[in-house]
Amino acid sequence: MHYMMQFYESPEERRKPTDPAQAGAYWGSWQAYIGALAQSGAMVSGNVLRPPEAATTLRVENGMRHVVDGPFADTKEMLGGYVILDVPDLDAALEWAAKAPCVTGGSVEIRPVLPPPGA
């Protein structure tokens, strides 16, 4: 079964990668976590995302495109990245989510991935 883990970080967590006193520990914890996921064989794919300021939001209303720089939603936590897992069940996905570095300073959302049509 495939699950997507979406990693959300609080404003405090988002400051760590650019703070010289915290950046090493921040990136080290993520490298260790992603390394363990990859070694386990549970990780299918994943990526770190650029900050919300780099986003573009598109909506279509009455056939007209409306493009806005940045995210549409006003939220304190930001989506920082994601990983697709191939694990037996939700409990296994939750075990991996509980180990994510952002779980104590943000959250991890886990969603089942729909299989392709006809699969």
Contacts in CASP RR format, 6 or more apart in sequence:
PFRMAT RR
TARGET T0000
AUTHOR 0000-0000-0000
METHOD contacts of the structure
MODEL  1
MHYMMQFYESPEERRKPTDPAQAGAYWGSWQAYIGALAQSGAMVSGNVLR
PPEAATTLRVENGMRHVVDGPFADTKEMLGGYVILDVPDLDAALEWAAKA
PCVTGGSVEIRPVLPPPGA
1 86 0 8 1.000
1 87 0 8 1.000
1 88 0 8 1.000
1 89 0 8 1.000
1 112 0 8 1.000
2 44 0 8 1.000
2 84 0 8 1.000
2 85 0 8 1.000
2 86 0 8 1.000
2 112 0 8 1.000
2 113 0 8 1.000
2 115 0 8 1.000
3 84 0 8 1.000
3 85 0 8 1.000
3 87 0 8 1.000
3 90 0 8 1.000
3 93 0 8 1.000
3 110 0 8 1.000
3 111 0 8 1.000
3 112 0 8 1.000
3 113 0 8 1.000
4 82 0 8 1.000
4 83 0 8 1.000
4 84 0 8 1.000
4 85 0 8 1.000
4 110 0 8 1.000
4 111 0 8 1.000
4 113 0 8 1.000
5 82 0 8 1.000
5 83 0 8 1.000
5 85 0 8 1.000
5 93 0 8 1.000
5 96 0 8 1.000
5 97 0 8 1.000
5 100 0 8 1.000
5 108 0 8 1.000
5 109 0 8 1.000
5 110 0 8 1.000
6 79 0 8 1.000
6 81 0 8 1.000
6 82 0 8 1.000
6 108 0 8 1.000
6 109 0 8 1.000
6 110 0 8 1.000
6 111 0 8 1.000
7 79 0 8 1.000
7 80 0 8 1.000
7 81 0 8 1.000
7 82 0 8 1.000
7 83 0 8 1.000
7 100 0 8 1.000
7 102 0 8 1.000
7 108 0 8 1.000
8 77 0 8 1.000
8 78 0 8 1.000
8 79 0 8 1.000
8 80 0 8 1.000
8 102 0 8 1.000
8 106 0 8 1.000
8 107 0 8 1.000
8 108 0 8 1.000
8 109 0 8 1.000
9 77 0 8 1.000
9 78 0 8 1.000
9 80 0 8 1.000
9 102 0 8 1.000
9 105 0 8 1.000
9 106 0 8 1.000
10 76 0 8 1.000
10 77 0 8 1.000
10 105 0 8 1.000
10 106 0 8 1.000
11 76 0 8 1.000
12 105 0 8 1.000
13 26 0 8 1.000
13 102 0 8 1.000
13 105 0 8 1.000
13 106 0 8 1.000
14 51 0 8 1.000
14 78 0 8 1.000
15 22 0 8 1.000
16 22 0 8 1.000
16 23 0 8 1.000
16 25 0 8 1.000
16 26 0 8 1.000
17 23 0 8 1.000
17 26 0 8 1.000
17 27 0 8 1.000
26 101 0 8 1.000
29 101 0 8 1.000
30 101 0 8 1.000
33 99 0 8 1.000
33 100 0 8 1.000
33 101 0 8 1.000
34 43 0 8 1.000
34 83 0 8 1.000
36 99 0 8 1.000
37 43 0 8 1.000
37 83 0 8 1.000
37 85 0 8 1.000
37 96 0 8 1.000
41 86 0 8 1.000
42 85 0 8 1.000
42 86 0 8 1.000
42 87 0 8 1.000
42 92 0 8 1.000
42 96 0 8 1.000
43 83 0 8 1.000
43 84 0 8 1.000
43 85 0 8 1.000
43 86 0 8 1.000
44 83 0 8 1.000
44 84 0 8 1.000
44 85 0 8 1.000
44 86 0 8 1.000
45 83 0 8 1.000
45 84 0 8 1.000
46 81 0 8 1.000
46 82 0 8 1.000
46 83 0 8 1.000
46 84 0 8 1.000
47 81 0 8 1.000
47 82 0 8 1.000
48 80 0 8 1.000
48 81 0 8 1.000
49 79 0 8 1.000
49 80 0 8 1.000
49 81 0 8 1.000
49 82 0 8 1.000
51 78 0 8 1.000
51 80 0 8 1.000
52 70 0 8 1.000
52 71 0 8 1.000
52 78 0 8 1.000
52 79 0 8 1.000
53 70 0 8 1.000
54 70 0 8 1.000
55 69 0 8 1.000
55 70 0 8 1.000
55 71 0 8 1.000
56 67 0 8 1.000
56 68 0 8 1.000
56 69 0 8 1.000
56 70 0 8 1.000
57 67 0 8 1.000
57 68 0 8 1.000
57 69 0 8 1.000
57 70 0 8 1.000
57 71 0 8 1.000
57 72 0 8 1.000
58 65 0 8 1.000
58 66 0 8 1.000
58 67 0 8 1.000
58 68 0 8 1.000
59 65 0 8 1.000
59 66 0 8 1.000
59 68 0 8 1.000
59 72 0 8 1.000
60 66 0 8 1.000
71 78 0 8 1.000
77 106 0 8 1.000
77 107 0 8 1.000
83 96 0 8 1.000
84 113 0 8 1.000
85 92 0 8 1.000
85 93 0 8 1.000
85 96 0 8 1.000
87 93 0 8 1.000
87 96 0 8 1.000
90 110 0 8 1.000
90 112 0 8 1.000
93 110 0 8 1.000
94 110 0 8 1.000
97 103 0 8 1.000
97 108 0 8 1.000
97 110 0 8 1.000
98 108 0 8 1.000
100 108 0 8 1.000
102 108 0 8 1.000
END
